[in-house]
Amino acid sequence: MTLTPRQELVLGAVVEEFIASGSPVGSKLLFESHTFGIASSTIRNDLATLEELGLLDHPHTSAGRVPTDAGYRYYADAVVKERHDTPALPLGHTTVRSEIDGALEETAEALSRATELLAIVSTPSVTATAIRHIEVLSLQPHAVMVVVITSAGRVTKRVFHVERAIDEGLADFARVYLNERLTGKQVGTRVVDSTFSSPELGAQERAFLAMLRPAFEVVVFEDSSLHLGGTARLLERLSEQGASHLNDIVALLEERYNLLQLLSEALRGPDLYLRIGREMDDPSLQACSLVAASYGVANRNLGTVSVLGPMRMDYHTAIAAVRGAAVTLSSLLEETW
């Protein structure tokens, strides 16, 4: 979707006004509060166009508009592109630079204070874990289980269900191929990434392996732990904005495994990772947005730093703070790792 520069300005103004007030935004307010250099009628036309494109919604009989999930996404993507050189997130003077866990905990607290959202920081302990053995088992015609055993003795299992019957030859291929490529390799490294995207793979093999890949993301995070800051802030903000499923969100926060799965894709990404509204798989989080980034050393991602909050959040602050926290932790690890 491509907007004109003026439409982008109008959309950005609506999102920012709605984030600030929580009330639908009308053309009169935009005309009086922003210098677009155009008539109020032109602003109304732009608002109507943005609504037709699915970026704004027109609640009830109000004359104002509110952003949709897609509108937030367009706006947040524009914010991401604006920010390049992000300063490190300042930490308190009590941080002992050789104590990684202390720095991670302090980062979570500092990030939560800076954004007034829930901050989640994962540890880099996974880097010491290697894969010892992999099994790929056809349980039923439409179910396959992946078992991964790590050098730390941890065993993880993941069952995948598919609509079409599973070819047992594919399951055997996957077991042999994955053991040849990954046994002895550390999880969370580029070797794992390249295994699933090798040009040697045929289309059918690649598709089957892609289905199994989440089992290895679980392994990455099974050996990780999390530092959280600002849980009360998140629940308070969501309650103020009338979000539902608060009990489900509390249960998700108590079950750290669910949070680790939520962050698994962010660990692989080279830059910022955004999920907004219905882009979240968990229905209880579809009133929320997640802003995350990976941190690490020498082009190697070791952990993630993120904030979770309502869709009506200050994306400028959240994105800058998350990037700053990732810069801080990466610099710390470069010195001590």
BABA-640641 format. One line per field, with one value per residue: residue number from 1; x, y, z of N, C-alpha, C in turn. Coordinates in steps of 0.1 Angstrom, whole numbers, plus 2048, in hexadecimal, padded with zeros to 3 digits. Example, Ala and Ser with C-alpha at 12.3 -4.5 7.8 and 13.67 -1.06 7.14 Angstrom:
2
k: [1;2]
n_X: [884;880]
n_Y: [7C7;7EA]
n_Z: [84E;847]
ca_X: [87B;889]
ca_Y: [7D3;7F5]
ca_Z: [84E;847]
c_X: [884;881]
c_Y: [7DF;800]
c_Z: [84E;84F]
END
This chain:
337
k: [1;2;3;4;5;6;7;8;9;10;11;12;13;14;15;16;17;18;19;20;21;22;23;24;25;26;27;28;29;30;31;32;33;34;35;36;37;38;39;40;41;42;43;44;45;46;47;48;49;50;51;52;53;54;55;56;57;58;59;60;61;62;63;64;65;66;67;68;69;70;71;72;73;74;75;76;77;78;79;80;81;82;83;84;85;86;87;88;89;90;91;92;93;94;95;96;97;98;99;100;101;102;103;104;105;106;107;108;109;110;111;112;113;114;115;116;117;118;119;120;121;122;123;124;125;126;127;128;129;130;131;132;133;134;135;136;137;138;139;140;141;142;143;144;145;146;147;148;149;150;151;152;153;154;155;156;157;158;159;160;161;162;163;164;165;166;167;168;169;170;171;172;173;174;175;176;177;178;179;180;181;182;183;184;185;186;187;188;189;190;191;192;193;194;195;196;197;198;199;200;201;202;203;204;205;206;207;208;209;210;211;212;213;214;215;216;217;218;219;220;221;222;223;224;225;226;227;228;229;230;231;232;233;234;235;236;237;238;239;240;241;242;243;244;245;246;247;248;249;250;251;252;253;254;255;256;257;258;259;260;261;262;263;264;265;266;267;268;269;270;271;272;273;274;275;276;277;278;279;280;281;282;283;284;285;286;287;288;289;290;291;292;293;294;295;296;297;298;299;300;301;302;303;304;305;306;307;308;309;310;311;312;313;314;315;316;317;318;319;320;321;322;323;324;325;326;327;328;329;330;331;332;333;334;335;336;337]
n_X: [808;806;809;802;819;80B;7F4;801;80B;7F2;7E7;7FB;7F7;7DD;7E1;7F4;7E5;7D0;7DD;7E6;7CE;7B9;7A1;78A;796;790;78B;78A;799;7B2;7B7;7B8;7CD;7E4;7FC;7F5;7F2;7DC;7B9;79D;78A;799;7A8;793;78D;7A5;7A4;78E;797;7AC;79E;78F;7A5;7A9;7B9;7B0;794;771;761;740;729;73A;74C;767;786;797;7B6;7BA;7C6;7D7;7DC;7EB;801;80B;813;825;839;843;84E;862;873;87B;88E;8AF;8CB;8CD;8CF;8E0;8CD;8CC;8D9;8D7;8EF;8F6;8FA;90E;925;930;91D;906;8EB;8E2;8E3;8D1;8B9;8B7;8B5;89C;88C;893;88B;86F;868;86F;85D;844;838;834;853;868;884;899;8B1;8D3;8DA;8D7;8EB;8FF;8F5;8F3;8E7;8E0;8D2;8B9;897;87E;85E;843;824;809;7F5;7F1;801;820;83C;857;874;88D;8AD;8C3;8E5;8E5;8D5;8BB;89A;884;864;84E;830;821;805;7F6;7E2;7E4;7ED;80B;82A;83D;856;860;861;875;88A;88D;895;8AF;8BC;8BB;8C9;8E2;8E9;8E6;8ED;902;904;900;8E2;8CD;8DE;8EE;8F2;8DC;8C8;8D0;8CE;8B3;8AD;8BC;8C9;8CA;8B4;895;875;85F;86D;877;860;855;869;868;850;857;869;862;865;87F;883;876;888;89D;893;88B;8A2;8A6;8A1;88B;889;873;863;84C;832;81B;817;810;7F7;7E8;7E7;7DA;7C2;7B8;7B3;79E;7A3;79C;79E;7B0;7B5;7BF;7D6;7E5;7E8;7F8;80F;818;81F;83C;846;834;839;854;851;843;856;868;86B;875;88F;89D;89D;8AD;8A9;891;874;852;831;80F;7F0;7D8;7EC;7F8;7F9;7ED;7CD;7C7;7D9;7D3;7CC;7E2;804;825;846;866;889;8A8;8C6;8EA;90A;924;915;904;8E7;8DC;8C9;8A9;899;87C;85C;83B;81B;7FB;7EB;7E7;7FF;81D;82F;846;856;857;864;87C;887;888;89B;8B0;8B5;8BD;8D5;8E3;8E6;8F3;90B;915;918;92B;942;944;93E]
n_Y: [7F4;816;837;859;874;888;87A;868;879;882;869;863;878;873;85A;862;876;866;853;864;86F;85B;85F;860;86F;88D;8A0;8BB;8BF;8B7;8CA;8E1;8DB;8D3;8DC;8D8;8E6;8E5;8E4;8DF;8CF;8C0;8B1;8A1;892;884;875;865;856;848;839;829;81A;80A;812;823;826;82B;831;829;844;859;876;873;861;841;82F;811;7EE;7EB;805;80E;7FD;806;820;81A;80C;822;831;820;821;83B;83C;838;83C;833;83D;82D;81D;82D;81F;81A;825;810;7F8;7DC;7D5;7BD;7AB;79B;792;7A4;7BC;7B6;7B4;7CE;7DC;7D4;7E1;7FC;800;7FB;811;826;824;81E;806;7E2;7D2;7BA;7A5;78E;775;76D;753;73C;739;728;70F;6F1;6DC;6BB;6A4;69B;692;689;681;66F;670;66C;66B;686;694;69E;69A;6AC;6A6;6B4;6B2;6C1;6CB;6D1;6BF;6C3;6BC;6C2;6C2;6C4;6C5;6C3;6CB;6C3;6C9;6B8;696;68A;684;668;665;67F;686;674;67E;698;692;686;69A;6B1;6A8;6A3;6BD;6CD;6C1;6C5;6E0;702;70F;728;735;740;729;719;728;727;70D;708;716;70E;70D;6F5;6E6;6D8;6E4;6D7;6CC;6E2;6EF;6DD;6DC;6F7;6F7;6E9;6F9;70B;6FA;6FB;715;715;705;717;72A;71C;718;731;74E;767;78B;7A0;7C0;7D7;7CB;7D2;7EB;7E6;7D8;7EB;7FF;7F1;7EC;806;80D;7FD;7E2;7C0;79E;79F;78D;777;781;786;76B;762;771;766;74D;747;73A;73E;759;758;74A;75D;76F;762;765;77F;77C;772;787;7A2;7BD;7D3;7C5;7C2;7BD;7C2;7C5;7B1;7A3;794;773;768;76B;779;78E;79F;7B9;7C6;7D2;7C8;7D1;7C9;7C0;7B1;7A9;7A6;798;79E;79A;787;77C;77C;780;78F;7AF;7C0;7D1;7CF;7DA;7EE;7F2;80D;81D;830;830;83C;840;826;817;824;820;804;7FE;80D;7FF;7E6;7EE;7F5;7DD;7CD;7DA;7D7;7BB;7B7;7C0;7AF;794]
n_Z: [800;7F7;801;7FB;802;811;81A;82B;83E;849;852;866;877;881;88E;8A2;8B0;8B9;8C9;8DD;8E8;8E7;8DC;8C0;8A2;891;872;877;88F;886;872;882;893;886;86C;84E;837;826;81E;835;829;817;829;833;81D;81A;832;82D;817;824;835;823;819;82F;844;857;86E;873;88D;899;899;89A;88F;88D;886;88D;890;87E;882;86C;866;87D;878;860;868;87D;86E;85F;873;87B;865;866;87B;881;88C;8AA;8CC;8E8;902;921;93F;963;97B;98B;97E;979;962;95B;963;954;957;96A;95B;947;956;960;948;93F;953;94F;935;937;947;936;921;92C;92A;928;92C;91D;920;912;91C;912;916;906;8F4;8FB;8F7;8E5;8CA;8CF;8C5;8AD;8A7;890;88E;880;88C;887;869;865;876;884;899;8A7;8B8;8CC;8D9;8EF;8F6;911;91C;91A;90F;8F5;8E7;8CB;8BB;89B;887;869;84B;834;82E;83D;82D;833;82A;827;842;84B;83B;846;860;85C;84D;85E;875;86A;863;87A;892;8AE;8A9;8B5;8C1;8B4;8A2;883;875;87A;86E;853;84D;84A;833;81E;7FD;7F1;7F6;7EC;7E0;7EE;803;810;818;82A;83E;846;853;86A;876;88D;8A3;8A9;8B0;8C8;8D7;8D8;8EA;900;910;919;92E;93B;941;950;950;95D;95D;96A;960;945;947;954;940;92B;937;93B;921;91A;912;90B;918;92E;943;935;92A;941;949;933;937;94F;947;93B;925;910;90B;902;8EA;8DC;8D7;8C7;8AB;8A9;8B2;89C;88A;879;87F;88C;89A;895;8A0;89D;8AB;89B;88F;8A2;8AD;8C4;8D1;8E8;8E8;8D4;8D6;8DA;8D4;8C9;8CD;8C3;8C5;8BC;8CE;8D0;8C6;8AE;895;89E;8AB;8CD;8E0;8E9;8EB;8F6;8F4;8FF;8FA;8FA;8DA;8D6;8DB;8E2;8C7;8BD;8D4;8DF;8CA;8C7;8E1;8E4;8D0;8DA;8F2;8E7;8DB;8F1;900;8ED;8EA;904;905;8F2;8FF;915;90E]
ca_X: [800;80E;801;808;81F;801;7EC;80A;80A;7E5;7E6;804;7F1;7D2;7E6;7FA;7DA;7C8;7E6;7E6;7C1;7B0;794;78A;79C;788;792;78B;7A4;7BE;7B9;7BC;7D9;7EF;7FE;7F6;7F1;7D0;7AC;797;783;7A3;7AB;788;78E;7B0;79F;785;7A0;7B4;794;78D;7B1;7AA;7C2;7A8;786;767;758;733;725;744;752;775;78B;7A1;7BE;7B9;7D3;7DF;7E0;7F6;80C;811;819;831;843;848;856;86E;87C;881;898;8BB;8D6;8C6;8D8;8DE;8C4;8D5;8D6;8DB;8FE;8F8;8FD;91B;926;933;912;8FD;8DD;8DE;8E1;8C4;8AE;8B7;8B0;88D;886;895;883;862;867;870;851;838;832;83B;860;86C;891;89D;8BF;8DA;8E0;8D5;8F7;907;8EE;8F5;8DE;8E6;8CB;8AB;88E;872;856;835;81C;7FD;7F6;7F0;808;82E;842;865;87B;89B;8B4;8CE;8F1;8E3;8CD;8AC;892;878;85B;844;827;81C;7FA;7F4;7D6;7E7;7F5;81A;832;847;863;864;865;882;894;88F;89D;8BC;8C1;8BD;8D4;8EF;8EC;8E5;8F3;90E;904;8FA;8D5;8CC;8E9;8EB;8F2;8CF;8C1;8D4;8C9;8A5;8AC;8C7;8C5;8CA;8A7;88A;869;858;875;878;853;854;872;863;845;85D;872;85E;86A;88D;881;872;894;8A5;88E;88A;8AD;8A7;898;886;888;867;861;840;826;80F;814;809;7EA;7E1;7E5;7D0;7B5;7B4;7AF;793;7A6;796;7A7;7BB;7B9;7C7;7E3;7EC;7ED;803;81B;81D;825;847;848;82C;840;85F;84C;83F;863;871;86E;87D;89D;8A3;89D;8B9;8A6;886;869;845;824;805;7E2;7D5;7F8;7FB;7F2;7E5;7C1;7C7;7E3;7D0;7CA;7F0;80F;832;852;871;896;8B2;8D3;8F4;918;92A;90B;8FE;8DC;8DD;8BD;8A0;894;870;852;82D;811;7EF;7ED;7E8;80C;826;838;853;85E;859;86D;889;88B;88C;8A7;8BB;8B8;8C4;8E2;8EA;8EA;8FD;918;919;91D;938;94C;945;93B]
ca_Y: [800;822;843;866;87A;88F;870;862;883;882;85D;864;882;86C;850;869;87C;85B;84E;86E;871;850;863;861;87B;892;8A9;8C8;8BF;8B6;8D7;8EB;8D8;8D0;8E4;8D1;8EF;8E1;8E8;8D5;8C5;8B7;8A7;898;889;87B;86C;85B;84D;83F;82F;81F;811;801;817;82A;821;836;82A;82E;84F;863;87C;871;854;83B;826;802;7E7;7EE;813;80D;7F6;810;82B;815;80A;82F;835;818;826;848;83B;831;83C;833;83D;822;81F;82E;817;820;823;804;7ED;7D6;7D2;7AF;7A3;79C;791;7B1;7C6;7B3;7B8;7DD;7E1;7D3;7EB;809;800;7FD;81F;82F;822;81C;7FA;7D6;7CF;7AC;7A4;780;773;767;746;732;738;71D;703;6EB;6D2;6AD;69A;6A0;688;68E;675;670;66A;669;670;694;69A;69A;69F;6AF;6A6;6BA;6B0;6CA;6C7;6D3;6B4;6C7;6B5;6CA;6BB;6CD;6BD;6CC;6C5;6C8;6C4;6AD;68B;68D;67A;663;667;68C;686;66E;687;6A3;68D;684;6A7;6BA;6A3;6A6;6CC;6D5;6BB;6CC;6EE;70A;713;737;73A;740;71C;714;72F;723;6FF;708;71E;709;70C;6E6;6E1;6D9;6EC;6D0;6CA;6EF;6F2;6D4;6E1;704;6F4;6E4;703;710;6F1;6FF;721;711;701;723;732;713;71A;73F;753;775;795;7A9;7CC;7DF;7C4;7DA;7F6;7E1;7D4;7F8;806;7EA;7EE;814;80D;7F4;7D6;7B4;792;7A2;781;76E;788;783;75D;761;777;75D;741;74D;733;745;766;754;747;769;776;759;76B;78B;778;770;793;7AB;7CA;7D4;7BB;7C8;7B6;7CB;7C1;7A4;79C;78B;766;765;774;782;799;7A6;7C7;7CB;7D3;7C4;7D7;7C1;7C0;7A8;7AE;79B;79C;799;796;77B;780;774;781;799;7B9;7C3;7D7;7CB;7E4;7EF;7F8;81C;820;83A;828;842;83D;818;812;82A;81B;7F7;7FE;811;7F4;7DC;7F3;7F4;7CF;7C8;7E0;7D0;7AD;7B8;7C2;7A5;787]
ca_Z: [800;7F6;803;7F7;80E;819;821;836;849;84F;85A;871;881;887;897;8AD;8B8;8C0;8D4;8E8;8EE;8E8;8D6;8B2;89D;886;869;87D;898;87E;86C;88C;89B;87D;861;841;82B;81E;823;83D;820;812;833;834;812;81D;83C;826;80F;82D;83A;818;819;83A;84E;861;870;876;897;89C;891;89C;883;88D;882;895;888;87E;884;860;868;886;872;856;86F;884;864;85B;87F;87A;85A;86A;886;87D;896;8B7;8D7;8F2;90D;92C;94B;96F;97F;993;975;978;954;95A;968;949;95C;970;950;940;95F;960;93B;93F;95B;949;928;93B;94C;92A;918;934;924;92D;925;91E;91B;913;91F;907;91A;8FC;8EB;900;8F5;8D8;8C7;8CF;8BC;8A8;8A2;889;88E;87B;896;880;85B;864;882;885;8A5;8A7;8C5;8CB;8E5;8EF;8FE;91F;920;919;904;8F1;8DD;8C5;8B1;890;881;85B;844;82B;834;83D;826;83C;824;82B;850;84C;836;84F;86C;858;849;86A;87D;863;862;886;89E;8B3;8A7;8BF;8BC;8B2;89A;875;86F;87A;864;845;84B;845;827;815;7EF;7ED;7F9;7E2;7E5;7F8;80F;817;81E;836;848;84B;85D;876;87C;89A;8AE;8AD;8B7;8D6;8DD;8DB;8F5;90C;918;91C;938;938;94B;94D;957;95A;95A;96F;957;939;94B;956;933;924;93E;938;913;919;90C;911;91A;937;94A;92C;929;94E;948;92A;93E;959;940;934;918;906;907;8FA;8DD;8D6;8D4;8BF;89E;8AB;8B4;88F;882;879;884;895;897;899;89F;8A1;8AB;897;88B;8AD;8AC;8D0;8D1;8F3;8E5;8C7;8D9;8DD;8CA;8CE;8C6;8C8;8BD;8C1;8D1;8CF;8C3;8A2;88C;8A3;8B5;8D9;8E8;8E4;8F4;8F0;8FC;8FC;8FF;8F1;8CC;8D8;8E3;8DC;8BF;8BC;8E1;8E0;8C0;8CB;8EE;8E1;8C8;8E3;8FB;8E0;8D9;8FE;903;8E3;8EE;911;902;8EA;909;91F;90A]
c_X: [809;805;809;80F;815;7F8;7F4;80A;7FD;7E3;7EF;7FE;7E5;7D7;7EC;7EF;7D2;7D0;7E6;7D9;7B8;7A2;795;78E;794;790;794;797;7B1;7C1;7BE;7C9;7E5;7F0;800;7F7;7E6;7C3;7A6;790;78C;7A7;7A0;789;799;7AC;796;78D;7A7;7AA;791;799;7B2;7B4;7BC;79A;77E;75E;74B;72F;72F;749;761;779;795;7A9;7B9;7C6;7DC;7E4;7EC;803;813;819;826;83C;84A;852;863;878;882;88D;8A3;8C6;8CF;8D0;8D5;8D4;8CD;8D0;8DC;8EA;901;8FC;90B;91D;929;928;907;8EE;8D9;8DB;8D4;8B8;8AC;8B2;8A1;886;887;88C;874;85F;866;863;844;830;839;848;864;87A;895;8AC;8C6;8E0;8E0;8E2;900;901;8EF;8EA;8E5;8E0;8BD;8A4;882;869;848;82D;80F;7FE;7F7;7F8;817;834;851;86A;889;8A1;8C1;8DA;8EF;8D9;8BE;8A6;886;871;851;83D;821;811;7F8;7E7;7D9;7EF;804;821;83D;855;869;868;872;88D;897;897;8AC;8C3;8C4;8C8;8E1;8F3;8EE;8EB;901;90E;8FC;8EC;8D5;8D7;8E5;8EB;8E4;8C6;8C3;8CF;8BB;8A3;8B6;8C1;8C5;8BC;89D;87F;862;860;876;86B;851;85D;86E;858;84B;865;86E;863;878;88D;87E;87F;89D;8A0;88C;896;8B0;89E;895;887;87D;867;854;834;81A;80C;80C;7FA;7E2;7DE;7DA;7C2;7AF;7AE;7A3;796;7A0;7A1;7B2;7BF;7C2;7D5;7EB;7F1;7F8;810;821;823;830;849;840;833;84D;85C;849;84B;86B;874;877;88C;8A4;8A4;8A9;8B6;89A;87B;85C;83A;819;7F7;7E0;7E0;7FD;7F3;7E8;7D9;7C1;7D0;7DF;7CB;7D8;7F9;81C;83D;85E;87D;89F;8BF;8DD;902;91C;920;904;8F3;8DC;8D0;8B4;89C;887;867;844;824;805;7F3;7EE;7F3;814;831;846;85C;861;864;87B;88F;890;899;8B3;8BF;8C0;8D3;8EA;8EF;8F4;90B;91E;91F;92A;944;94F;944;947]
c_Y: [80C;82E;84F;86B;881;885;86A;86C;883;875;85E;86D;87B;862;857;870;871;855;857;86F;865;853;863;86F;880;89C;8B7;8C9;8BF;8C3;8E1;8E8;8D5;8D9;8DC;8DA;8EC;8E4;8DC;8CA;8BB;8AC;89D;88E;87F;870;861;851;843;835;825;815;808;805;81E;824;82C;830;831;83A;85B;869;879;863;84F;832;818;7FB;7EA;7FC;815;808;800;81B;826;812;817;833;82D;81D;834;847;833;830;83E;833;831;826;821;826;81E;81D;817;7F7;7E8;7D0;7C3;7A6;7A4;79C;79E;7BC;7C3;7B7;7C7;7E3;7DF;7DE;7F9;80B;802;80B;829;82F;821;810;7EE;7D3;7C1;7AB;795;77F;76C;759;73B;730;72D;70F;6FE;6E0;6C4;6A4;69F;693;68F;682;678;669;665;66E;67F;69B;695;6A1;6A1;6AF;6AB;6B8;6B9;6C5;6C9;6C8;6B8;6C0;6BE;6C2;6C5;6C4;6C7;6C4;6CB;6C2;6B8;6A3;68D;681;675;665;675;68D;67F;677;692;69E;68C;692;6B0;6B5;6A5;6B4;6D2;6CE;6C1;6DB;6F6;70F;723;73D;73A;733;716;71B;729;715;6FF;710;71A;708;6FE;6E0;6E3;6E1;6E4;6CE;6D7;6F2;6EA;6D9;6EF;702;6F0;6EE;708;707;6F5;70D;71F;70D;70D;72A;729;715;729;743;762;77E;79E;7B5;7D3;7D7;7CC;7E5;7F2;7DE;7E1;7FF;7FF;7EC;7FC;815;803;7E7;7CA;7A9;796;795;778;774;785;774;75B;767;76E;751;746;746;73A;752;762;750;753;771;76E;75F;777;787;776;77C;79B;7B9;7C9;7CA;7C1;7BE;7BF;7C5;7B3;79C;792;77E;764;76F;77E;78E;7A1;7B5;7CE;7CC;7CF;7CB;7D0;7C3;7B6;7AF;7A3;7A1;796;793;789;77F;776;775;78C;7A3;7BE;7CB;7D2;7D5;7E5;7F5;807;81F;82A;832;82F;83F;82F;813;817;823;80C;7F6;803;806;7E9;7E1;7F2;7E6;7C9;7CD;7DA;7C2;7AD;7BA;7B6;796;77F]
c_Z: [800;7F7;7FE;804;817;821;82D;841;851;858;867;87C;888;891;8A4;8B6;8BF;8CB;8E0;8EF;8F0;8E2;8C7;8AD;891;87D;86F;887;890;877;875;892;893;871;854;835;822;825;82C;834;81A;81C;835;829;815;828;836;81E;818;833;82F;817;825;845;859;862;874;880;899;893;893;88F;882;889;88D;88D;889;881;878;861;871;880;868;85D;876;87A;860;867;87E;870;85E;873;881;888;8A3;8C3;8E1;8FD;91A;938;957;972;987;98B;976;96A;952;95D;95D;94E;962;966;949;949;95F;953;93A;947;954;93C;92C;940;940;922;91F;92F;92B;925;927;918;91D;915;913;90B;910;8F4;8EF;8FD;8E6;8D6;8C7;8C6;8B9;8A3;89B;887;889;885;890;871;85B;870;882;892;8A3;8B5;8C3;8D9;8E5;8F8;90D;924;91F;90D;901;8E6;8D8;8BA;8A8;889;873;855;83B;832;833;836;82F;837;827;83A;852;847;840;85B;868;855;855;873;877;864;870;893;8A1;8B0;8B2;8B9;8BC;8AA;88B;86E;86F;870;856;843;845;838;81C;806;7EA;7EF;7EE;7E8;7F0;805;817;81E;82B;841;84E;855;86A;87D;88A;8A6;8B2;8B3;8C6;8DD;8E1;8E8;902;915;91C;928;934;944;947;956;953;957;95F;966;94A;93D;94E;949;92B;92A;93B;92A;910;912;913;913;924;93F;942;92B;936;94E;93F;930;948;953;937;926;90D;901;8FF;8EC;8D5;8D1;8CA;8B2;89F;8AC;8A6;887;883;87F;88D;890;89D;897;8A5;8A0;8A6;890;896;8AC;8B8;8D0;8DC;8F2;8D9;8C9;8DC;8D1;8D1;8C6;8CC;8BF;8C4;8C5;8D1;8CC;8B5;898;891;8AE;8C1;8E1;8E3;8EF;8EE;8F9;8F6;902;8F6;8E4;8CD;8E0;8DB;8D4;8BE;8C8;8E2;8D7;8C4;8D7;8EC;8DA;8D1;8ED;8F4;8DE;8E6;901;8F9;8E7;8FB;90E;8FA;8F4;912;91A;906]
END
